Amino acid sequence: MKCNYFQQLDGGTVECQLCPHHCRIAEGKTGICRSRRNRHGVLYSEVYGKPCALAIDPVEKKPLYHFHPGTKCLSVACTGCNFRCLNCQNHDISQATPDQVPHYRLSPRQLVALCEEHHCPGIAYTYTEPLTYIEYVTDAARRAHEHGLWNILVTAGYVCNEPLADLLPYLDAANVDLKSFSDEIYQRVSGGHLQTVLNTILAMRDAGVWIELTNLVIPGINDDMEMIRSMCRWMADNGLAGAPLHFSRFFPQYRMNDIAPTPIETLRQARRVALDEGIKHVYLGNVRS
């Protein structure tokens, strides 16, 4: 499938214009996400209609606690991500190339039909970074709306304005992974920039998308309470005090196997800070009883 967001450059190179990386991609190569390839000066999605994961999940698993609680959604993912998070819990599919992972063949029409077959009221684009296969997501989401189904985006929010604007009319809810409130940490741990993610959240707010935020609290990385306080103040100052905030417990993953799990008390402290700053709904995630 030909991609929508790219520019042709000299010498057969293309510049992807989906996210702020603006990958310059030579003939036959892919960008950082590994799923958008230059073929003879045209950028193609290698995963359009080729999901690598399908499941029926409770909506609370996204996590969304204030959007149709108690209902199920059809979860779908394709390989690829435009971040390189050192702690990625789905690295086997997010950090893989499409040919490394088995996949289904499922057009947007077939995806919506599958959702209806299993009596799910909506689709969640999740597990990896759905913005890297935004053409598939947008086409499926548009068709889902035509059939009266809702759409959930579970995302790190690293995308340019135009592609996001094209998708927003078909989104009903989103959980955005706000990894920290430090640009330096974003660059060091994930390979991106904070401001783009904040811009995405605000664009979703302005479009009327239901927003919940997740902050994975990693010991020694982003567990500074003053930084968490700044994040919560930003939420309150930007009309997001009512957006549920999920502080999630870190467990050793991927390239962060040398860091211990987040102490429960750290999460409780973060929750107290958030409530003190006016955030109305604060939850703790990945807390095993």
C-alpha positions in Angstrom: 0.0 0.0 0.0 1.4 3.4 -1.0 1.9 5.7 2.0 0.2 9.0 2.2 2.9 11.1 3.9 6.2 11.4 2.1 8.2 13.6 -0.3 10.4 12.5 -3.2 14.0 13.8 -3.1 16.9 13.7 -5.5 18.5 10.4 -6.4 15.5 8.2 -5.6 15.5 9.0 -1.9 12.3 9.8 -0.1 11.6 11.7 3.1 8.9 10.2 5.3 6.7 12.9 6.7 4.6 10.8 9.1 6.6 11.6 12.3 9.2 14.1 13.5 12.1 11.8 12.6 11.5 12.7 8.9 13.5 9.7 7.9 15.4 10.1 4.6 15.1 6.6 3.1 17.2 5.3 0.3 16.0 2.9 -2.4 15.0 -0.4 -0.9 15.4 0.7 2.7 13.0 1.4 5.5 12.8 4.2 8.1 13.2 3.9 11.9 9.8 2.1 12.2 11.0 -0.7 9.9 7.5 -0.9 8.2 7.6 1.9 5.6 9.9 1.1 2.6 11.2 3.1 -0.4 10.5 1.2 -3.6 11.6 3.1 -6.7 11.1 6.5 -5.2 7.7 5.7 -3.7 7.1 5.0 0.0 5.0 1.9 0.8 3.6 0.5 4.0 4.8 -3.1 4.3 2.1 -3.9 6.9 -1.1 -2.5 5.5 -3.8 -5.2 6.0 -1.3 -7.5 7.6 -1.9 -7.5 11.4 0.5 -9.6 13.5 -1.7 -9.7 16.6 -5.5 -10.0 17.1 -7.3 -10.4 20.4 -10.5 -9.6 22.2 -9.7 -7.5 25.3 -11.6 -5.7 28.0 -11.5 -2.0 27.3 -9.9 -1.5 30.8 -6.8 -3.3 29.5 -5.9 -0.5 27.1 -6.1 1.0 29.8 -9.3 3.0 29.6 -11.3 3.2 32.8 -13.8 5.9 31.9 -14.7 4.9 28.3 -17.4 2.3 28.0 -16.2 0.4 31.1 -17.2 -3.3 31.2 -17.2 -3.7 27.4 -14.8 -5.6 25.1 -12.9 -4.4 22.0 -11.2 -6.1 19.1 -7.4 -5.4 19.5 -5.3 -5.3 16.4 -1.6 -4.6 15.8 0.9 -4.6 13.0 4.7 -4.7 13.4 6.6 -1.5 13.9 7.3 1.5 16.1 9.0 4.9 15.7 10.4 4.8 19.2 13.2 2.6 20.5 12.2 2.3 24.1 14.8 0.5 26.2 12.0 -1.0 28.3 9.6 -2.0 25.5 7.3 -4.8 26.7 6.2 -5.7 23.2 9.6 -5.6 21.6 9.1 -8.9 19.8 6.7 -7.2 17.5 7.3 -3.5 17.8 11.0 -3.7 17.2 10.7 -6.4 14.5 10.6 -6.2 10.7 7.4 -7.4 9.1 9.0 -10.5 7.7 10.2 -11.6 11.1 6.7 -12.0 12.5 3.8 -14.2 11.3 0.8 -12.1 10.2 -2.8 -12.4 9.0 -4.3 -10.9 5.8 -7.1 -8.7 6.9 -8.4 -5.7 4.9 -10.1 -2.8 6.7 -13.5 -4.3 5.6 -12.6 -7.7 6.9 -11.3 -6.2 10.2 -14.6 -4.4 10.8 -16.5 -7.6 9.8 -14.5 -9.6 12.3 -15.3 -7.0 15.0 -19.0 -7.3 14.3 -18.8 -11.1 14.1 -17.4 -11.2 17.7 -20.0 -8.6 18.9 -17.4 -6.1 19.9 -18.6 -2.5 19.9 -15.2 -1.1 18.9 -11.6 -1.6 17.7 -8.4 -0.8 19.6 -5.3 -0.2 17.6 -2.7 -1.2 20.1 0.3 -3.3 21.3 2.8 -1.7 18.9 2.7 1.9 17.5 -0.4 2.2 15.4 0.6 5.6 14.0 3.4 3.9 12.0 0.7 2.1 10.0 -1.7 5.1 10.0 -3.1 4.4 6.5 -4.4 1.1 7.7 -5.7 2.5 11.0 -7.4 5.5 9.2 -9.1 3.3 6.6 -10.3 0.8 9.2 -11.4 3.5 11.6 -13.4 5.3 8.9 -15.2 2.1 8.0 -15.8 1.2 11.7 -17.6 4.6 12.1 -19.7 3.8 9.1 -20.8 0.6 10.9 -21.5 2.4 14.2 -18.3 1.1 15.9 -16.0 3.2 18.0 -12.2 3.4 17.7 -9.5 3.4 20.3 -5.9 4.4 19.7 -3.2 3.2 22.2 -0.2 5.3 21.3 3.0 7.0 22.2 1.8 10.0 20.3 4.8 10.7 18.1 3.3 12.0 14.9 3.2 15.1 12.7 0.3 17.4 12.6 -1.2 16.5 9.1 -1.4 12.7 9.5 -2.9 13.2 13.0 -5.4 15.6 11.8 -6.5 13.1 9.1 -7.1 10.4 11.7 -8.7 12.5 14.5 -12.2 12.6 13.0 -12.4 8.8 13.4 -11.0 8.5 16.9 -13.3 8.2 19.9 -10.8 7.5 22.6 -7.0 7.3 23.1 -4.6 6.2 25.8 -1.4 8.1 25.3 1.8 6.8 26.9 3.3 9.9 28.4 6.7 8.4 29.2 8.1 11.3 31.3 8.0 15.0 31.5 11.6 15.4 30.5 12.8 15.9 26.9 16.2 14.5 27.9 14.7 11.3 29.2 12.6 11.0 26.1 15.7 11.2 23.9 17.7 8.9 26.1 15.2 6.1 26.7 12.9 6.3 23.7 14.6 8.3 21.0 12.1 11.1 20.6 11.0 14.4 22.0 8.4 15.3 24.6 6.8 18.4 23.0 5.5 16.4 20.0 3.7 14.1 22.4 2.2 17.0 24.3 1.1 18.5 21.0 -0.6 15.3 20.1 -2.5 15.2 23.4 -3.7 18.7 23.0 -4.8 18.1 19.4 -6.8 15.1 20.7 -8.3 17.2 23.4 -9.4 19.9 20.9 -10.9 17.2 18.6 -13.1 15.9 21.4 -11.3 12.5 21.7 -11.7 10.9 25.2 -8.1 10.9 26.6 -6.5 8.8 29.3 -2.8 9.0 30.0 -0.3 6.4 31.2 3.0 7.1 32.9 5.2 4.1 33.4 7.3 4.9 36.5 10.8 3.6 36.2 13.1 3.7 39.2 16.0 6.1 38.8 14.7 7.2 35.4 11.5 9.1 35.7 10.4 8.7 39.3 11.4 12.2 40.4 8.3 13.5 42.2 8.9 17.1 41.2 8.9 16.1 37.5 5.7 14.1 38.1 4.3 17.2 39.8 5.2 19.3 36.7 3.5 16.8 34.5 0.3 16.9 36.6 0.4 20.7 36.6 0.6 20.7 32.8 -2.4 18.5 32.7 -4.4 20.7 35.0 -3.3 23.9 33.2 -4.4 22.5 29.9 -7.9 21.3 30.8 -7.0 17.7 31.4 -7.6 17.5 35.2 -10.5 15.2 34.4 -8.5 12.9 32.2 -7.7 9.7 34.0 -4.0 9.2 34.8 -2.6 5.7 35.2 0.7 5.4 37.0 2.0 2.0 35.9 4.5 -0.2 37.7 7.8 -1.0 35.8 9.1 -4.6 35.6 12.5 -5.5 34.1 12.0 -5.6 30.3 14.1 -5.8 27.1 17.2 -3.7 27.6 16.3 -2.6 31.1 16.8 -5.9 32.9 19.1 -4.4 35.4 16.5 -2.1 37.0 14.3 -3.4 39.9 10.5 -3.2 39.8 9.0 0.0 40.9 8.3 0.1 44.6 4.6 0.2 45.3 5.2 3.1 47.7 6.6 5.1 44.8 3.4 4.7 42.8 1.4 5.7 45.9 3.5 8.8 46.3 3.0 9.7 42.6 -0.7 9.3 43.1 -0.7 11.6 46.1 1.2 14.2 44.1 -1.3 13.9 41.2 -4.3 14.3 43.5 -2.7 17.2 45.2 -2.3 19.0 41.8 -6.0 18.5 41.0 -6.0 15.4 38.8 -9.4 13.9 39.6 -8.9 10.2 38.6 -5.6 8.5 39.4 -5.0 4.8 39.1 -2.1 2.4 39.7 -1.4 -0.2 37.1 0.7 -3.4 36.9 0.2 -3.8 40.6 0.0 -7.5 41.4 -1.9 -8.5 44.4 
